[in-house]
Amino acid sequence: MSKVELKSSEGKPVPDVTFRTRTQDGQWKDVTTKEIFGGKTVAVFSLPGAFTPTCSTSHVPRYNSLLPVFKKNGVDEIVCISVNDAFVMNAWQQDQRAPDITFIPDGNGEFSEGLGMLVDKKGLGFGKRSWRYSMLVKNGTIEKMFIEPEKEGDPFEVSDADTMLKYINPDFKEPDNVFMISRKGCGHCARARKALVEAGHASFEEVELGEQISVKTLLATTGRTSTPQVWINGKHIGGADETVAFLGAQKK
């Protein structure tokens, strides 16, 4: 990393920049910082590059999974910024399955440079990229920044989603992590699905038996072949009857 003094911009407006983005139907679209930040509360996280290890396995996924909690705590939008082009950022958004996070290509590094966060990573063959940081922006003004420490490599200590949420609301409650394996046309699966939604788990993940998940997978993980099979926070709950009973007991 080149010797760039990384300073907080708290209390200052975000840089006035126009981003060259691509819509999902393949059209160029100019988006200004005023459009992104004006009249809204926005949580931003910026990172060195799309498809890179820490960014793809930790930084984006955690913001993505906690997006409903951010919304409940007054954040209107979550924005991911990287010094990459619009084609790369759109492809990465799809790869991350994060349609509700706004991926912004800072292709020329103008936004990152305006914040003093543009660093030289030529040692990795990256050229100039953004340093890793996060910030809370209210109506275009930066309220809080979490800037990773100036260490060699790619530190990831303070710009994570949990740190930002704890700043916004120290008592935030993380939603349960719920996963269900189902089968197409399965009535018991529909009953379990309905129970989960009514219990407040509307954002649970579901995978149908098929090419990626087989009956062998069910046998290996549960010792069963029936569907649905439900897990909550890493605990195997079981089928529809067990799931309904478990959720009912939680209400008491």
N, C-alpha and C positions, 0 to 999 in steps of 0.2 A: 504494500500500500504506500502511495506517495504521502509525504508529510503535509497533510491538510489539517488545519485546526478546525475540529468539528465543534461548532457552537450552537447552542439552542436558539431558536427563533421565537420563543414564547412571547406572546404579546404583540407580535408583528403579523401583518397580513401575509397570506400565501403569495408566492410569486405570480405575476400576471403573465400567464402562458396560454397559448393555444395548442392543443394536442391534435395530432392527425390520427384519427381512429378509423376503424373499419366496422360497418354495421354487419350483422349476421347474414344479410343478403348480399354482401360483397360490395357495398358502396362506401366511398370515402366520406367521412364526416368530421368537420372541425368542431372540437369541443373546448370551450374556454374554462379557465379556473372559476370564473364567475358563475358559470352554469353548474359546475360541480359543487361548489361550496356556498354559493349565495343563499342566504335564508335557511340554511340547514345545519344540523350537527353531524359532522362526518368523522369517522375513525379511519385514519390512513395508516397503512403499513407499506414500507418501501424496502426493496431487497435487491441484491446484486444481479440476479438473472433468472428468467423463466427456465423451468425444467432442471434447475440445479438442485442438488440433494436436500439441503436444509430447507430451502424455499418450498420444495415440492412435498416433502415428507412431514414437515412440522409447521412452518410459518402459515402457509395458506390453509391447510386442513383444519387447524385449530380455530382460525378466524371463521372459517366456513361452518364448522360445527357449532360455534357459539353465536352465530349471527342472530338467532331468535332472542338470545339473552341481551345482546346489544340493543336490539329493537325495543325490548321491554324496558330498557334503561335509558331511553331517550335518544338513541343514535339513529339517525334517519338513513344513513348509508355507510357501507364499508367500501373503501377504495384501496386497491392494490396498485402500486406504481413501480415500474422497473424501466431501466434504460434498455428497452427492446423495441422492435418495430411492432406495428399493429397486427401483422399476420401471426407473429410468434405469440403475442399476448392473447389473441383470440383462440389460437390452438391450445394454449396452456389452460385457459379458462375451461374449455371443453374437457381437456384431459383431467382437470381437477374436479370436474362436476360441480362447479361453483357458479351457477347462473345468476345468483342473487348478489354476488360481489362484483363491483365495477372494476374491471381491469383496464388500467390506463397506460398506454405506451408513451413513455418519455423518450422517444426515439433519438432526439438530438441532445438529451441530457439538460435541457434548458431549465426545467423545473428543479431538478436535483442541484444544478449549479446555483440557481437562485437562492436555494436554501443553504448553500455551503456544504452540501452532502455529496457532491460529485468527486469521486476519488479515482486514482489511477490503478487499475488492476492488470496492467500489461504483463506482469509476471505470470499471470494465468492465461494470457492470450485474450483477455476480455476487453482490453482498452479501458476507456473511462466508464465507470458504472456508479450506481448509487450506493452509498454506505447504507447499512441496514438500520432502520429506525422506525418508530411509529409516532403518530401525533393525533391529538384531538383538535379538530377545527370547528369553531362555531361562527357561522355567518362570515366565513372568509378569514377569520382571525385565529391564529394558533394559540390555543389555551395551554396545551401541555405537549411536551416532546419527550420521548424515551429514545435516547441515542445509544447504540451499542458502544461499549468501551473500545478505545483505540488500541487494539491488539492485532498482531499478525494473524492472518487467516480470516475466518468468517465468524466472529463471535455472535452468539445468539443467546442473550441473557435477559434483556429488558424490553425488547420490542414485541414480545409475544402477546397473544390475545388476552391471556389471563391477567397479565400485569396491567394492561389497559383497562380491563373491566374492573379490576380492584381499585383503580384510580377513580373510575366513574361511580362505582358503588362497591365499597369494601365488603358489603354483606350480600353480594349477588349470589343467587342460587343456581348452580349448574344443573341443566336438565339431565334426566336419566338418559343413558345410552341404551337404546332398544333396537333389537334386530330380530327379524322373523324370516324363517324359511317357509315358503308356502308352495301350493300346487295350483295350477290353473283350474278353475271351476270347483275349487274345494269349498264346500259350505262351512266347514269348521274353521277354515282360514278366514272366511268373511266374518264369522262370529268373533274370532280373536282380534281381527282388524278393528271391528266396531268397538270392542271393549277397550282397546288401546287408545283409540281416538277419544272416546268418552272420558278416559282417565287422564287426558291431557298429554298424550304421547303422539300427537299428530305428525311429528317429524321423524317417526321411527323409520329405519331402513328395512327394506324387504327385498328378498331375492326368491324368484320362482325356481323350482326344480327344472333343470334343462341341461344345456351343454356345459355350463360352468359349475353348477351344483347338481350332484347326482344322489341317488339313493345311497350309494356307497359313502358319500359325504355325511349323510344323516347317520348311518350306522357307525361311522368312525367317530363322530362327535357326540352322539346321544345314545347309541345302541338301539335306536328305533328307526322305523321306516315310514311312520305316519307323519302327516302334516296337519296343522302347522307345528313348528318348533320355535319357541320364543326364548330370547335371552334378554335380561335386563341388568345392566352394569356388570357384565361378565358372568352373571349367574344364569344357568340354564333353568328356565321356569317350567317348560314342558309344552303340552298341547293346549288346545282351546279351553278345556275344562280347568286345567291347572292355572292357565293365565287368568281366566275370569275370577277364579277363587283367590289368586294372589293379589290381583288388583282390588278386589272387594275387601280383602283383609287390610290393605293399605289405607282404605278410607276410614276404618274404625279407629 
